[in-house]
Amino acid sequence: IGICVDGDLDVSHISLLITSAIRKLCPQILEENRLCWLKAPLFTEKKGKEQYYYYSEEEKQKLYRGGEIISLKGLGSMSTKEMKESMFS
């Protein structure tokens, strides 16, 4: 089971609630290690035809390549293509 979450700080609270519900209702999912968290990036950088994703402020500062940085506002601000590239590849 893959659960997509935003990259902001509220995720830890939401993740705990979801994990608690799964543990109560379907503990075998956790016991069999079948739960996967897919975290959305906080920033995207566009440089020419290339696009890079950063999942923290520290990562962005360390790996910045000189392109245009866009702050993402969660899953709702991402296109299907961006979600696929950043979370499923």
VEXMAR-439318 format. One record per residue: residue number from 0; residue in three letters; z, x, y of N, C-alpha, C in turn. Coordinates in steps of 0.1 Angstrom, whole numbers, plus 5000, padded with zeros to 4 digits. Atoms other than C-alpha are relative to their C-alpha. Example, Ala and Ser with C-alpha at 12.3 -4.5 7.8 and 13.67 -1.06 7.14 Angstrom:
<sites>
+-----+------+------+------+------+-------+-------+-------+------+------+------+
: pos : code : n_c3 : n_c1 : n_c2 : ca_c3 : ca_c1 : ca_c2 : c_c3 : c_c1 : c_c2 :
+-----+------+------+------+------+-------+-------+-------+------+------+------+
:   0 :  ALA : 5000 : 5009 : 4988 :  5078 :  5123 :  4955 : 5000 : 5009 : 5012 :
:   1 :  SER : 5000 : 4991 : 4989 :  5071 :  5137 :  4989 : 5008 : 4992 : 5011 :
+-----+------+------+------+------+-------+-------+-------+------+------+------+
</sites>
This chain:
<sites>
+-----+------+------+------+------+-------+-------+-------+------+------+------+
: pos : code : n_c3 : n_c1 : n_c2 : ca_c3 : ca_c1 : ca_c2 : c_c3 : c_c1 : c_c2 :
+-----+------+------+------+------+-------+-------+-------+------+------+------+
:   0 :  ILE : 5000 : 5009 : 4988 :  5000 :  5000 :  5000 : 5000 : 5009 : 5012 :
:   1 :  GLY : 5001 : 4992 : 4988 :  4990 :  5015 :  5033 : 5004 : 4991 : 5012 :
:   2 :  ILE : 4996 : 5007 : 4988 :  5007 :  5003 :  5065 : 4997 : 5008 : 5012 :
:   3 :  CYS : 5005 : 4994 : 4988 :  4991 :  5011 :  5098 : 5011 : 4997 : 5011 :
:   4 :  VAL : 4990 : 5002 : 4989 :  5016 :  5017 :  5127 : 4995 : 5008 : 5012 :
:   5 :  ASP : 5002 : 4992 : 4988 :  5014 :  5028 :  5163 : 5007 : 5013 : 5000 :
:   6 :  GLY : 4994 : 4987 : 5000 :  5023 :  5063 :  5172 : 5012 : 5001 : 5010 :
:   7 :  ASP : 4989 : 4999 : 4990 :  5051 :  5054 :  5197 : 5013 : 5000 : 4993 :
:   8 :  LEU : 4986 : 4999 : 5005 :  5089 :  5056 :  5193 : 5005 : 4987 : 4993 :
:   9 :  ASP : 4995 : 5013 : 5006 :  5093 :  5019 :  5183 : 4997 : 5000 : 4985 :
:  10 :  VAL : 5005 : 5000 : 5014 :  5076 :  5028 :  5149 : 5012 : 5002 : 4991 :
:  11 :  SER : 4989 : 4997 : 5009 :  5108 :  5042 :  5134 : 5009 : 4987 : 4997 :
:  12 :  HIS : 4993 : 5012 : 5002 :  5126 :  5009 :  5139 : 4993 : 4990 : 4991 :
:  13 :  ILE : 5008 : 5009 : 5007 :  5098 :  4988 :  5126 : 4998 : 5005 : 4986 :
:  14 :  SER : 5002 : 4994 : 5013 :  5092 :  5012 :  5097 : 5012 : 4997 : 4991 :
:  15 :  LEU : 4987 : 5002 : 5007 :  5129 :  5009 :  5087 : 5001 : 4985 : 4995 :
:  16 :  LEU : 4999 : 5014 : 5004 :  5127 :  4971 :  5087 : 4990 : 4996 : 4989 :
:  17 :  ILE : 5010 : 5003 : 5011 :  5095 :  4970 :  5066 : 5004 : 5006 : 4987 :
:  18 :  THR : 4996 : 4994 : 5013 :  5108 :  4995 :  5041 : 5012 : 4993 : 4994 :
:  19 :  SER : 4988 : 5008 : 5005 :  5141 :  4975 :  5038 : 4995 : 4987 : 4993 :
:  20 :  ALA : 5006 : 5013 : 5006 :  5121 :  4943 :  5031 : 4993 : 5003 : 4987 :
:  21 :  ILE : 5006 : 4997 : 5013 :  5100 :  4960 :  5005 : 5010 : 5004 : 4989 :
:  22 :  ARG : 4990 : 4996 : 5009 :  5130 :  4976 :  4989 : 5008 : 4988 : 4994 :
:  23 :  LYS : 4993 : 5012 : 5005 :  5147 :  4941 :  4986 : 4990 : 4992 : 4992 :
:  24 :  LEU : 5009 : 5009 : 5007 :  5116 :  4922 :  4975 : 4992 : 5006 : 4989 :
:  25 :  CYS : 5009 : 4993 : 5010 :  5095 :  4948 :  4955 : 5004 : 5014 : 4999 :
:  26 :  PRO : 4995 : 4986 : 5001 :  5116 :  4979 :  4948 : 4991 : 5009 : 4992 :
:  27 :  GLN : 5009 : 4992 : 5009 :  5091 :  4991 :  4922 : 4989 : 5007 : 5009 :
:  28 :  ILE : 5010 : 4993 : 4991 :  5066 :  4999 :  4951 : 5006 : 5013 : 5005 :
:  29 :  LEU : 4994 : 4987 : 4995 :  5090 :  5025 :  4965 : 5003 : 5009 : 4988 :
:  30 :  GLU : 4997 : 4992 : 5012 :  5101 :  5037 :  4930 : 4988 : 5007 : 4995 :
:  31 :  GLU : 5012 : 4995 : 5005 :  5065 :  5043 :  4921 : 4992 : 5008 : 5011 :
:  32 :  ASN : 5006 : 4993 : 4989 :  5058 :  5060 :  4955 : 4986 : 4995 : 5004 :
:  33 :  ARG : 5013 : 5007 : 4997 :  5030 :  5035 :  4963 : 4999 : 4996 : 5014 :
:  34 :  LEU : 5000 : 5004 : 4986 :  5038 :  5031 :  5000 : 4995 : 5012 : 5009 :
:  35 :  CYS : 5006 : 4989 : 4991 :  5018 :  5051 :  5026 : 5000 : 4995 : 5014 :
:  36 :  TRP : 5000 : 5003 : 4985 :  5023 :  5051 :  5064 : 4988 : 5007 : 5006 :
:  37 :  LEU : 5011 : 4995 : 4992 :  4992 :  5055 :  5085 : 5003 : 4999 : 5015 :
:  38 :  LYS : 4995 : 4999 : 4986 :  5002 :  5066 :  5120 : 4988 : 5002 : 5009 :
:  39 :  ALA : 5011 : 4999 : 4990 :  4978 :  5060 :  5149 : 5003 : 5012 : 5010 :
:  40 :  PRO : 4998 : 4989 : 4990 :  4973 :  5090 :  5173 : 5005 : 4995 : 5014 :
:  41 :  LEU : 4996 : 5004 : 4986 :  4988 :  5090 :  5208 : 4990 : 5004 : 5010 :
:  42 :  PHE : 5010 : 4996 : 4991 :  4959 :  5108 :  5224 : 4987 : 5003 : 4993 :
:  43 :  THR : 5013 : 4996 : 5005 :  4922 :  5114 :  5219 : 4994 : 5009 : 5011 :
:  44 :  GLU : 5007 : 4991 : 4991 :  4902 :  5142 :  5234 : 4985 : 5000 : 4997 :
:  45 :  LYS : 5014 : 5000 : 5002 :  4865 :  5140 :  5240 : 4994 : 5012 : 5007 :
:  46 :  LYS : 5006 : 4988 : 4994 :  4846 :  5172 :  5245 : 4986 : 5001 : 4994 :
:  47 :  GLY : 5014 : 5001 : 5005 :  4808 :  5168 :  5243 : 4999 : 4989 : 4990 :
:  48 :  LYS : 5001 : 5010 : 5010 :  4800 :  5150 :  5211 : 5012 : 5000 : 4990 :
:  49 :  GLU : 4988 : 4999 : 5009 :  4833 :  5160 :  5194 : 5011 : 4992 : 5006 :
:  50 :  GLN : 4988 : 5008 : 4996 :  4864 :  5139 :  5194 : 5012 : 5005 : 4991 :
:  51 :  TYR : 4988 : 4995 : 5007 :  4899 :  5152 :  5185 : 5012 : 4990 : 5002 :
:  52 :  TYR : 4989 : 5009 : 4999 :  4931 :  5133 :  5179 : 5013 : 5008 : 4999 :
:  53 :  TYR : 4987 : 4993 : 5000 :  4967 :  5143 :  5187 : 5011 : 4989 : 4998 :
:  54 :  TYR : 4989 : 5010 : 5005 :  4998 :  5126 :  5172 : 5013 : 5003 : 5007 :
:  55 :  SER : 4988 : 4998 : 4992 :  5024 :  5141 :  5196 : 4996 : 5008 : 5013 :
:  56 :  GLU : 5003 : 4993 : 4988 :  5026 :  5156 :  5231 : 5000 : 5015 : 4997 :
:  57 :  GLU : 5000 : 4986 : 5003 :  5034 :  5190 :  5216 : 4987 : 5004 : 4994 :
:  58 :  GLU : 5013 : 4997 : 5006 :  5003 :  5189 :  5194 : 4989 : 5001 : 5010 :
:  59 :  LYS : 5010 : 5000 : 4989 :  4982 :  5180 :  5224 : 5000 : 5013 : 5008 :
:  60 :  GLN : 4999 : 4988 : 4991 :  4995 :  5209 :  5245 : 4996 : 5012 : 4992 :
:  61 :  LYS : 5003 : 4988 : 5008 :  4991 :  5234 :  5216 : 4985 : 5001 : 4997 :
:  62 :  LEU : 5014 : 4999 : 5005 :  4956 :  5224 :  5205 : 4989 : 4995 : 5009 :
:  63 :  TYR : 5009 : 5005 : 4990 :  4940 :  5212 :  5237 : 4987 : 5009 : 5001 :
:  64 :  ARG : 5012 : 4992 : 5000 :  4903 :  5223 :  5238 : 4992 : 4999 : 5013 :
:  65 :  GLY : 5007 : 5000 : 4987 :  4894 :  5216 :  5274 : 4991 : 4987 : 5003 :
:  66 :  GLY : 5008 : 5012 : 4998 :  4879 :  5181 :  5271 : 5008 : 4989 : 5007 :
:  67 :  GLU : 4994 : 5011 : 4993 :  4888 :  5147 :  5286 : 5011 : 4994 : 4990 :
:  68 :  ILE : 4989 : 5006 : 5008 :  4922 :  5134 :  5273 : 5002 : 4986 : 5004 :
:  69 :  ILE : 4998 : 5014 : 4998 :  4927 :  5097 :  5269 : 5013 : 4996 : 4992 :
:  70 :  SER : 4988 : 5005 : 5006 :  4961 :  5082 :  5262 : 4998 : 4987 : 4993 :
:  71 :  LEU : 5003 : 5012 : 5007 :  4959 :  5056 :  5235 : 5013 : 4991 : 5000 :
:  72 :  LYS : 4989 : 5009 : 4999 :  4981 :  5025 :  5237 : 5002 : 4993 : 4987 :
:  73 :  GLY : 4998 : 5006 : 5013 :  4983 :  5019 :  5200 : 4988 : 4995 : 4993 :
:  74 :  LEU : 5011 : 5005 : 5008 :  4961 :  5003 :  5173 : 4991 : 4991 : 5008 :
:  75 :  GLY : 5008 : 5010 : 4992 :  4949 :  4976 :  5197 : 4990 : 5007 : 5009 :
:  76 :  SER : 5008 : 4993 : 4990 :  4933 :  5002 :  5220 : 4989 : 5008 : 4993 :
:  77 :  MET : 5009 : 4992 : 5008 :  4913 :  5019 :  5192 : 4989 : 4992 : 4994 :
:  78 :  SER : 5011 : 5006 : 5007 :  4879 :  5011 :  5179 : 5001 : 5002 : 4985 :
:  79 :  THR : 5000 : 4999 : 5014 :  4873 :  5006 :  5142 : 4996 : 5015 : 4995 :
:  80 :  LYS : 5004 : 4986 : 5003 :  4855 :  5040 :  5141 : 5011 : 5010 : 5003 :
:  81 :  GLU : 4989 : 4990 : 4997 :  4884 :  5058 :  5158 : 5011 : 4998 : 4990 :
:  82 :  MET : 4989 : 5002 : 5011 :  4909 :  5042 :  5133 : 4996 : 5007 : 4987 :
:  83 :  LYS : 5004 : 4993 : 5012 :  4888 :  5054 :  5104 : 5000 : 5015 : 5001 :
:  84 :  GLU : 5001 : 4986 : 4998 :  4883 :  5089 :  5118 : 5015 : 5006 : 5000 :
:  85 :  SER : 4987 : 4994 : 4997 :  4920 :  5094 :  5128 : 5010 : 4997 : 4989 :
:  86 :  MET : 4990 : 5004 : 5010 :  4939 :  5077 :  5099 : 4995 : 5000 : 4986 :
:  87 :  PHE : 5004 : 5002 : 5014 :  4917 :  5074 :  5069 : 4991 : 5012 : 4995 :
:  88 :  SER : 5008 : 4989 : 5005 :  4899 :  5108 :  5067 : 5008 : 5012 : 4997 :
+-----+------+------+------+------+-------+-------+-------+------+------+------+
</sites>
